[in-house]
Amino acid sequence: MTPIPFQTLTLTEQEFLSGREDGKPVTVAGELRLPRAGTDRLPLVIILHPAGGIGSNIVDWEQDLLGLGIATFVVDSFSGRGIVNLLSKRGEVRLLAQVEDAYRALALLQKHPGIDPTRVVLMGFSRGGKAALYASLNRWQHMHGPATNAEFAGHMAFYPGCDVTFRNDTDISTKPVRI
């Protein structure tokens, strides 16, 4: 599958938290995989990778989801920013940049003819899990979400760190949030 590039921003935490959208523009990409050919509109899981980047665990989940008839879009938040992984360079891409990437991916894919825009779920692992969890905050959805007011149909966070609190962080989406 050919990567699908999309525009996003690299924002500092302060820029993100204040709702600014004037950070450093960057092009990242994701790989869209459809479980089958056809004209029906499919559910989609947008997948955010951990600090180590896209590894075999992501590929395994992708294959399982495709086997269930669910399309996948794995976002590579690092390559477009010139990073391989953050295992030794944690500060190079702020966590909230992955939240911004998730909202931008949603804006892109809600228009795809093969995707049902009402059945797009966000899933992430570790660092990406933290981003998937934080993307459920209503305040951030209003500040950074798609202009169409599209929202994720659910949020799945696998082993996210829960060591940071934010103002109004209990005001979350009415859609399912699972950790």
C-alpha positions in Angstrom: 0.0 0.0 0.0 1.2 3.5 -0.9 1.5 5.9 2.0 -1.0 8.7 2.1 0.7 12.0 3.1 -1.2 14.6 5.0 -0.5 18.0 6.5 -0.3 18.4 10.2 1.6 20.6 12.7 4.4 20.1 15.2 3.2 22.1 18.2 4.8 22.7 21.5 2.7 21.7 24.5 2.0 25.4 25.2 0.8 26.0 21.6 -1.4 22.9 21.7 -2.9 23.7 25.1 -3.7 27.3 24.2 -5.5 26.1 21.0 -3.0 27.6 18.6 -2.8 26.2 15.1 0.3 28.1 13.9 3.0 25.6 14.8 5.6 24.2 12.4 3.8 22.7 9.4 4.9 19.1 8.6 3.8 16.4 6.2 3.4 13.0 7.8 1.9 9.9 6.2 -0.2 6.9 7.0 -0.9 3.6 5.3 -4.6 2.9 4.6 -5.4 -0.8 4.2 -8.9 -2.0 3.2 -9.9 -5.5 4.0 -11.6 -6.1 0.7 -12.4 -4.4 -2.6 -15.8 -3.0 -3.1 -18.0 0.0 -2.9 -19.3 -0.3 0.7 -18.2 2.1 3.3 -16.1 0.4 6.0 -15.4 1.0 9.6 -11.8 2.2 10.2 -9.3 2.1 13.0 -6.6 4.8 13.0 -3.6 3.4 14.8 -1.0 5.5 16.7 2.4 3.9 17.3 4.4 3.9 20.5 7.7 5.7 21.1 9.6 2.9 19.4 7.8 3.6 16.1 5.8 1.2 13.9 6.8 -2.4 15.0 5.5 -5.9 14.7 2.8 -5.4 17.3 1.2 -2.7 15.1 1.3 -5.0 12.1 -0.3 -7.8 14.1 -3.2 -5.6 15.2 -3.6 -4.4 11.7 -3.9 -7.9 10.4 -6.4 -8.9 13.1 -8.6 -5.9 12.3 -8.4 -6.5 8.5 -9.4 -10.1 9.2 -12.5 -8.7 10.9 -13.4 -6.6 7.9 -12.2 -3.3 9.5 -10.0 -0.9 7.5 -6.8 0.4 9.1 -4.8 3.6 8.8 -1.4 3.4 10.6 -0.1 7.0 11.2 3.7 7.4 11.1 4.2 10.5 13.3 8.0 10.2 13.1 9.4 9.8 9.5 8.0 13.1 8.3 9.6 14.8 11.2 13.0 13.1 10.5 12.8 10.8 13.5 13.2 7.0 13.7 12.1 6.5 17.2 11.9 8.3 20.6 13.4 5.6 22.8 16.5 7.7 23.3 15.2 11.1 22.2 12.0 11.6 24.1 11.8 15.4 23.7 12.0 15.5 19.9 8.3 15.2 19.3 5.9 16.2 22.0 3.2 13.8 22.9 0.5 16.3 21.9 1.8 16.3 18.3 0.4 12.8 18.0 -3.0 14.0 19.1 -2.8 16.7 16.4 -1.9 14.0 13.9 -4.9 11.9 14.9 -7.3 14.8 14.4 -5.7 15.6 11.0 -6.0 11.9 10.0 -9.7 11.9 10.9 -10.3 15.0 8.9 -8.6 13.4 5.9 -10.3 10.0 6.1 -13.8 11.1 6.9 -13.9 12.2 3.2 -12.6 8.9 1.8 -15.3 7.1 -0.3 -14.5 3.7 1.2 -14.7 4.8 4.8 -17.8 5.3 6.9 -17.1 8.6 8.7 -19.3 7.7 11.6 -17.3 4.5 12.4 -13.7 5.8 12.8 -12.1 4.7 16.0 -8.7 5.9 17.3 -6.4 3.3 18.8 -2.9 3.8 20.2 -0.2 1.9 22.1 1.9 3.3 25.0 2.8 6.8 23.9 0.3 6.5 21.1 -2.2 5.1 23.6 -1.7 8.2 25.7 -2.5 10.3 22.6 -5.5 8.2 21.8 -6.8 8.7 25.4 -6.1 12.5 25.4 -7.8 12.9 22.0 -11.0 12.1 23.8 -10.9 15.4 25.7 -13.8 17.6 24.6 -11.8 20.8 25.0 -9.1 19.6 22.6 -11.6 18.2 20.2 -13.1 21.7 20.0 -9.7 23.4 19.6 -8.0 21.0 17.3 -10.6 18.6 15.8 -11.8 18.7 12.2 -13.6 21.8 11.1 -16.6 19.5 10.2 -16.9 18.7 13.9 -16.3 15.0 13.1 -15.3 13.0 16.1 -14.0 9.6 16.7 -16.5 6.8 17.3 -14.4 5.5 20.1 -10.9 5.7 21.7 -8.8 2.6 22.6 -5.7 3.2 24.6 -3.4 0.3 25.2 -1.0 0.7 28.2 -1.0 4.5 28.1 0.9 6.3 30.8 -1.6 8.1 33.0 0.9 10.3 34.8 -0.2 13.7 33.5 -3.4 15.6 34.3 -4.9 18.4 32.4 -7.5 21.0 33.1 -11.0 19.6 32.5 -9.6 16.2 31.8 -12.7 14.5 33.0 -14.8 16.3 30.3 -14.4 13.6 27.6 -16.3 12.4 24.6 -19.6 10.7 25.0 -18.3 8.0 22.7 -16.7 4.9 24.3 -13.2 5.4 25.8 -11.4 2.1 26.7 -8.1 1.6 28.4 
